[in-house]
Amino acid sequence: MVSFSVTSCRRQNRECYINELKTIEDEIRKISHDLNKDFVVGTRFIDIIKTLIETQTQAYKLNYTFKEDDEILWDDVSNKTKINVYRILQETMQNVYKHANAKHKKIVLN
């Protein structure tokens, strides 16, 4: 009988953990959805990119050159695309730091 009650408790704990994970997953999904909607509200996208570059290069103690194409109309680009550009740039910069032993980054958006 003791083993049954222990097993029963384990099942209840497992169910509790699964329910907690589902709750966390729902919260993460909501936050992600909110970020997709409001990613650049009130801020120019290029300013967000510049902040990312400055923050990363300061953290990694790197020099950088940044050049943007003034003809890109960021207001006409969807938030989803902007988020993807941001994440790609973020991952690329981290990979350059980790794997290239670079001291200077040249970043061009065109």
Phi, psi and omega per residue, in radians:
M1 nan -0.618 -3.125
V2 -1.101 -0.745 -3.129
S3 -1.109 -0.580 3.102
F4 -1.144 -0.766 -3.128
S5 -1.177 -0.635 3.071
V6 -1.121 -0.788 3.109
T7 -1.078 -0.726 3.117
S8 -1.081 -0.760 3.105
C9 -1.092 -0.721 3.128
R10 -1.091 -0.729 3.115
R11 -1.090 -0.754 3.125
Q12 -1.113 -0.743 3.094
N13 -1.072 -0.762 3.137
R14 -1.048 -0.797 3.109
E15 -1.088 -0.682 3.092
C16 -1.073 -0.808 3.138
Y17 -1.095 -0.741 3.131
I18 -1.099 -0.756 3.112
N19 -1.104 -0.721 3.098
E20 -1.089 -0.748 3.113
L21 -1.095 -0.690 3.100
K22 -1.109 -0.710 3.106
T23 -1.094 -0.792 3.118
I24 -1.089 -0.759 3.116
E25 -1.032 -0.754 3.117
D26 -1.096 -0.722 3.127
E27 -1.126 -0.739 3.120
I28 -1.110 -0.742 3.127
R29 -1.067 -0.735 3.128
K30 -1.132 -0.780 3.125
I31 -1.083 -0.778 3.129
S32 -1.067 -0.737 3.119
H33 -1.098 -0.764 3.116
D34 -1.093 -0.692 3.119
L35 -1.124 -0.682 3.124
N36 -1.103 -0.636 -3.122
K37 -1.287 -0.735 -2.944
D38 -1.957 0.431 -3.016
F39 -1.015 -0.724 -3.046
V40 -2.185 0.360 -3.123
V41 -1.082 2.177 3.074
G42 1.397 0.038 -3.114
T43 -2.383 2.455 3.044
R44 -1.236 2.377 -3.102
F45 -1.016 -0.720 -3.093
I46 -1.109 -0.532 3.069
D47 -1.184 -0.649 3.078
I48 -1.116 -0.736 3.118
I49 -1.112 -0.784 3.135
K50 -1.066 -0.711 3.110
T51 -1.107 -0.753 3.086
L52 -1.009 -0.847 -3.109
I53 -1.084 -0.816 -3.124
E54 -1.095 -0.763 -3.133
T55 -1.104 -0.822 -3.114
Q56 -1.161 -0.764 -3.103
T57 -1.199 -0.588 3.058
Q58 -1.177 -0.748 -3.132
A59 -1.098 -0.660 -3.103
Y60 -1.660 0.030 3.133
K61 0.958 0.927 3.135
L62 -2.060 2.677 2.970
N63 -1.593 2.722 3.129
Y64 -2.627 2.760 2.980
T65 -2.183 2.288 3.139
F66 -2.180 2.283 3.112
K67 -2.329 2.295 3.121
E68 -2.064 2.644 3.068
D69 -1.511 1.994 -3.114
D70 -1.149 -0.246 -3.108
E71 -1.468 -0.169 3.085
I72 -1.281 2.144 -3.139
L73 -1.658 1.506 -3.041
W74 -1.091 -0.471 3.111
D75 -1.148 -0.407 3.136
D76 -1.563 -0.101 -3.115
V77 -1.582 2.394 -3.108
S78 -1.159 2.674 3.105
N79 -1.039 -0.650 3.136
K80 -1.054 -0.765 3.118
T81 -1.158 -0.718 3.117
K82 -1.073 -0.750 3.111
I83 -1.075 -0.738 3.122
N84 -1.115 -0.738 3.095
V85 -1.061 -0.792 -3.141
Y86 -1.030 -0.860 -3.109
R87 -1.146 -0.690 3.107
I88 -1.098 -0.802 3.119
L89 -1.090 -0.758 3.135
Q90 -1.046 -0.841 -3.133
E91 -1.164 -0.705 3.128
T92 -1.082 -0.778 -3.140
M93 -1.109 -0.705 3.114
Q94 -1.143 -0.727 3.116
N95 -1.131 -0.678 3.096
V96 -1.070 -0.763 3.135
Y97 -1.123 -0.811 -3.057
K98 -1.225 -0.694 -2.909
H99 -1.962 -0.348 -3.029
A100 -1.761 -0.178 -3.073
N101 0.897 0.648 -3.104
A102 -1.355 2.617 3.052
K103 -1.913 -0.280 -3.121
H104 -2.441 2.344 3.077
K105 -1.981 2.401 3.023
K106 -1.997 2.072 -3.072
I107 -2.075 2.183 -3.126
V108 -2.262 2.195 3.031
L109 -1.896 1.959 3.078
N110 -2.616 nan nan
